[in-house]
Amino acid sequence: WAAIVENRLTDVLRAYMRPDERVANELFSPNGALGTFGQKIKLGYMLHLYAKDLKDDLVLLTKIRNSFAHRVDIISFETSPVRDWMDGMTVLKVHRELLERLKKESKPDDDLTKKTTLSVLSSELCDYRNSYHLCIRFMIHKLVAIERALKEERTKE
């Protein structure tokens, strides 16, 4: 899942850059200057392509991915430090706050849209694994929107 986010981030950076495929391929090769997820995250942030909260969430995502890849003691999303990194994600905090607000404001006569939203969010936030997937989908959506905006801006030039 995190690899999909990294690929979307690569697409964002490519959309921002000049269209020189040879140079871009060199930069994004595994040994290139932008070969790591971390370098891509830093560059996108420094180019003002996204805000600090998304940058910080992307950094936490790399920590989670690397912990599952390189640590035998990490067996689930409920394991510390994965759980702690998840709790630090802005996107997860925002969705949890939204869920709590919807629960407080919920009424028996709410329309189907409100009831469905409450049900979906409750399901998505029921555990850390589902919450992780929610965060991933949100990051992908955000990066796709940034890429589209960059491409639209380029066509206006």
N, C-alpha and C positions, 0 to 999 in steps of 0.2 A: 504494500500500500504506500509506504513512504517513497518508494521508487517512482510511483506515479506522480507524486507531488514534486519530486526532484525533476522529472521530465517536463512537467508543466512549467516549473521555474526556468528550466533551460529554454523552453519555448518563449517565455516572457523576455528573457535576456536577448535571445536571437531577434525577436520582434523589435527590440529597442536598437539593436546594432545595425550597422551598415550591412547590406546584403552581400557579403563576401564569404561564400561558402568555404573556400579553402582555409582562410584565416580562422573562421568560426570553428571549423572542425578541429583545427590545431589547438585552439583555446580550450575547447570542451572535451578533448581527448582525455583519457584517464590520467595521463601524466602532464596535461596542459595546465596553464595558469588557472583555468576554471573547471578543472577536472573533478573537484570534490563538491559535495552538497554544501558544505560550510562556506567555501569560497563564493559559490553562486549566491547564497543567502546574503553574505556581506556586500557583494557587489550590487545586488538589486536594492538593498537598503540604502547604500551610499549614493546610488543614482536617483533616489527619491521615487522609486517605482512602487513602494509600499511603505506603510507606517511601521513604527517601532514595535507595536504590539504583534503584528504579523511576523516580523523578523524574529522576535523573541519566541513566538510559538513554533516557528520553523526550526529554530535552534533546539528547542525542547524535543521536537519531533526527531531530529537527528540523534539526540541522546537516547531516546526510547528505541529507535531502530538499532543503534549500535549496541545497546545493552542486550537486546535479544540476540543479536548476531555474535557477540563476543563474550558473553558471560553465561556460564552454565547454571548459576544460582538464580537467574531470572527465569521464572517458569510461567508467570501470568502477569496480566496488567494490574492485578491487585497487589503485586509484590513491590515493596519499596526498593529502589527509588522511583520505579516507573509510576507508581500511584502518585508520588509527590510531584513528579514532573507534570503529570496530567493535571493535577490540582493547580499547578502554576500557569496553565494555558489560559490566556485571555478568552479565546473562543469558547472554551468549556465553561468558564465563569459566566460569560454572557448568556449562554444557553441555560445554565442552571438558574440564573436570576430570572430569565424569562419564564421558565417552568414554575418557579415559586410564585411569581406574579400572577401567572395564569391560574394557578391553584387557588390563590387568595381571592381572585376576582371571579372565579367560576360560579355559575348559578345553574340550577336545574333546567331553566328555560333557555340556556345559551344555544345559539345556532349550531348547525352541524360543523361548520368550519372551525369554530372555537373548540368544540368538543374533540374534533379530529386532531387539531394542533396539540391540544393537551395530551391526548392519547399517544400520539407519535413521539412527542418530546419525552413523555414518561418512559416510553419503551426505549428510546435512544439513550437515555441517561440512567437506565436501571443498573448498569455496572460499568466498570472502566473499559472493558473491551468494546462494548457498544459505543461508549462515549468517544473512544479513540477513533472509531470509524466515522462518527459524526464530525469530529474535528478534521479528519482527512478530507471528507467530502466538502466541508466548508472551505478548506484551504484550496482544494482543486477549483471549486467554483470561483473563489476570489482571484486566483491566478489566471483562470480562463478569461474572466472579465477584464483584468489588466491587459492581457495579451490582445484581446479584441480592441480595446481602446487604443492601444499603441498602433495596431494595424490600421485602424480607421484614421488615426492622426497622420500616419504615413501616406495614406492614399489622398489626403487633402493637400499634401505638399506638391 
